[in-house]
């Protein structure tokens, strides 16, 4: 049972991380996982090219970083 819950937890984090509209701060508040841990999970669970494509998409994207979004809107 614990293994199934762990798989569901990781699947949820991956789903949230792939979403363009959900920030890392939201993932932390909802799931309790820091941005660095999300990156480690994505690196471990995704194929190499998928991970690289995801990193390109989220790197510097203001919607993934609430603080960057707040700075740009001021």
Steps between C-alpha positions, in 0.01 A plus 500: 500500500781741587663444160173586322467821704860590417437447128185713515690772689778507239246496215322801656826694534591424136155609386524826694855564379401455133220755535603843377260682731607340828796658677763317700375692803152353447647151470681557830189627677283217366746207507777616738774450238760770429597600145834319528322178600252539212796525263658187650172309465457615140861406418455152650155421362510650148693384200812709436355695206171559679686639800709730279188626321326563832800691637510718188130578545516592868843665514432866575128470421329754720187288543709224664664747740249711691773740619610571141138553405452753783816692403393522133153627595629789720 
